[in-house]
Amino acid sequence: MQRFVNWISRAMIGLAGVGILAMLVLVVADVLGRAVFNVAIPGIDTIVASYLMVATIFLPLGLLQLLDENIAVDILRDQVPDAVKDVFDIVGHLLAVGFYVLLGWLYFKVAVEAFEIKEYVTGTWNVPIWPARILMPLGLFVAALAALAKLEQAVRALVSGSKAATHDYSEPV
């Protein structure tokens, strides 16, 4: 499971990177088009906000979870024995799984509704945004899988009594 979660989390990072590059190219092209030719790219603000920013924000969540790069407050955790730290880790990962699954499910329902009505934003150019609605639940569900992998790792550490069961996610697959 850990190899799969590592692979899919890194694939999501790749997609987010493509989104960042596309955002860079599109915004620069739009700015140059406005400045030089007095012509804007129609719908660029919607494409950037609905597709590219959402991909950039939500797709990397899985790898952030695997690498423990989320915001953490360790004041109390640093003062307790390792066994208690393991319990804290288990509770934290359980809460993260629940949080990601709940949010992912809620936004999945929004995505399904957007698909059903073929949601789009009206402007000088009608931009369909219903395909982009799947990016948020996708990122959240991958983050839930990552939290589940971290939960498994924390349970193994608690049962074995050492951190030997941990997996280094910073290494490529």
C-alpha positions as CSV (number, residue, x, y, z in Angstrom):
1,M,0.0,0.0,0.0
2,Q,2.8,2.4,0.9
3,R,4.4,2.1,-2.6
4,F,1.1,2.8,-4.3
5,V,0.3,5.8,-2.1
6,N,3.8,7.1,-2.6
7,W,3.4,6.7,-6.4
8,I,0.0,8.3,-6.7
9,S,0.9,11.2,-4.4
10,R,4.0,11.9,-6.5
11,A,1.8,11.7,-9.7
12,M,-0.5,14.3,-8.2
13,I,2.5,16.5,-7.5
14,G,3.4,16.2,-11.2
15,L,-0.1,17.2,-12.3
16,A,0.0,20.2,-9.9
17,G,3.4,21.1,-11.4
18,V,1.9,21.0,-14.9
19,G,-0.9,23.3,-13.5
20,I,1.7,25.8,-12.2
21,L,3.5,25.9,-15.5
22,A,0.2,26.3,-17.4
23,M,-0.8,29.1,-15.0
24,L,2.5,30.8,-15.6
25,V,2.3,30.6,-19.3
26,L,-1.3,31.7,-19.5
27,V,-1.0,34.6,-17.2
28,V,2.1,35.9,-18.8
29,A,0.5,35.5,-22.3
30,D,-2.6,37.3,-21.0
31,V,-0.5,40.2,-19.6
32,L,1.6,40.5,-22.7
33,G,-1.5,40.3,-24.9
34,R,-3.1,43.1,-22.9
35,A,0.0,45.3,-22.9
36,V,1.2,44.8,-26.4
37,F,-2.0,44.0,-28.5
38,N,-4.7,45.3,-26.1
39,V,-6.3,41.9,-26.3
40,A,-7.0,39.6,-23.4
41,I,-7.4,35.9,-23.4
42,P,-11.1,35.2,-22.9
43,G,-11.9,33.3,-19.8
44,I,-8.4,33.2,-18.5
45,D,-9.4,34.3,-15.0
46,T,-11.9,31.4,-14.7
47,I,-9.5,28.9,-16.1
48,V,-6.8,29.9,-13.7
49,A,-9.1,30.1,-10.7
50,S,-11.3,27.0,-11.4
51,Y,-8.8,24.6,-12.8
52,L,-5.2,25.6,-12.2
53,M,-5.3,27.0,-8.7
54,V,-7.5,24.2,-7.5
55,A,-5.1,21.6,-8.9
56,T,-2.1,23.5,-7.4
57,I,-3.7,23.6,-4.0
58,F,-5.5,20.2,-3.6
59,L,-3.5,17.7,-5.6
60,P,-0.3,18.0,-3.5
61,L,-2.1,17.2,-0.2
62,G,-1.3,13.5,-0.3
63,L,2.5,14.0,-0.5
64,L,2.3,16.7,2.2
65,Q,0.6,14.2,4.4
66,L,3.2,11.5,3.7
67,L,6.1,13.9,4.4
68,D,4.5,15.3,7.6
69,E,4.7,18.7,6.1
70,N,1.3,19.8,7.3
71,I,1.0,22.5,10.0
72,A,1.7,21.0,13.4
73,V,1.9,22.2,17.0
74,D,4.5,20.0,18.8
75,I,4.8,21.8,22.2
76,L,3.0,19.0,24.1
77,R,4.2,16.2,21.8
78,D,7.8,17.0,22.4
79,Q,7.4,16.7,26.2
80,V,5.9,13.1,26.3
81,P,7.5,9.6,26.0
82,D,7.8,7.9,22.6
83,A,4.8,5.6,23.3
84,V,2.6,8.5,24.0
85,K,3.9,10.2,20.8
86,D,2.9,7.1,18.9
87,V,-0.6,7.4,20.4
88,F,-0.8,11.0,19.4
89,D,0.3,10.1,15.9
90,I,-2.4,7.4,15.6
91,V,-5.1,9.8,16.8
92,G,-3.8,12.6,14.5
93,H,-3.8,10.3,11.5
94,L,-7.3,8.9,12.3
95,L,-8.6,12.5,12.5
96,A,-6.8,13.3,9.2
97,V,-8.4,10.3,7.5
98,G,-11.8,11.3,8.7
99,F,-11.3,15.0,7.8
100,Y,-10.1,14.2,4.3
101,V,-12.8,11.6,3.6
102,L,-15.6,13.8,4.9
103,L,-14.4,16.8,2.9
104,G,-13.7,14.6,-0.2
105,W,-17.2,13.1,0.0
106,L,-18.9,16.5,0.3
107,Y,-16.9,18.0,-2.6
108,F,-17.5,14.7,-4.6
109,K,-21.2,15.3,-4.3
110,V,-20.7,18.9,-5.6
111,A,-18.6,17.5,-8.5
112,V,-21.4,15.1,-9.4
113,E,-24.0,17.8,-9.3
114,A,-21.7,20.0,-11.5
115,F,-21.3,17.2,-14.0
116,E,-25.1,16.6,-14.1
117,I,-25.8,20.3,-14.9
118,K,-22.7,20.8,-17.0
119,E,-21.7,23.8,-14.9
120,Y,-20.0,26.7,-16.6
121,V,-19.1,30.4,-16.0
122,T,-20.6,33.0,-18.3
123,G,-18.5,35.8,-19.5
124,T,-17.1,36.9,-22.8
125,W,-16.5,33.3,-23.3
126,N,-18.5,30.5,-21.6
127,V,-16.0,28.4,-19.6
128,P,-17.1,24.9,-18.6
129,I,-15.9,24.3,-15.1
130,W,-17.7,21.0,-14.4
131,P,-14.6,19.0,-15.3
132,A,-12.5,20.9,-12.8
133,R,-14.9,20.1,-9.9
134,I,-13.3,16.6,-9.6
135,L,-9.8,18.0,-8.8
136,M,-10.7,18.9,-5.2
137,P,-12.2,15.6,-4.1
138,L,-9.4,13.8,-6.0
139,G,-6.8,15.6,-4.0
140,L,-8.7,15.1,-0.7
141,F,-9.1,11.3,-1.3
142,V,-5.4,10.9,-2.2
143,A,-4.6,12.8,1.1
144,A,-7.0,10.4,2.9
145,L,-5.1,7.4,1.4
146,A,-1.8,9.0,2.5
147,A,-3.1,9.6,6.0
148,L,-4.2,5.9,6.1
149,A,-0.7,4.8,5.1
150,K,0.7,7.0,7.9
151,L,-1.9,5.5,10.3
152,E,-0.7,2.1,9.4
153,Q,2.9,3.2,9.9
154,A,2.1,4.7,13.3
155,V,0.2,1.5,14.5
156,R,3.2,-0.6,13.5
157,A,5.5,1.7,15.4
158,L,3.3,1.4,18.5
159,V,3.0,-2.3,18.3
160,S,6.7,-2.9,17.6
161,G,7.8,-0.4,20.2
162,S,10.2,1.4,17.9
163,K,10.3,3.6,14.9
164,A,11.8,0.8,12.8
165,A,8.5,0.3,11.0
166,T,8.5,3.7,9.5
167,H,8.8,4.2,5.8
168,D,10.8,7.1,4.3
169,Y,8.5,8.8,1.8
170,S,11.1,11.4,0.9
171,E,12.8,8.8,-1.3
172,P,11.4,8.3,-4.9
173,V,9.5,5.1,-5.6
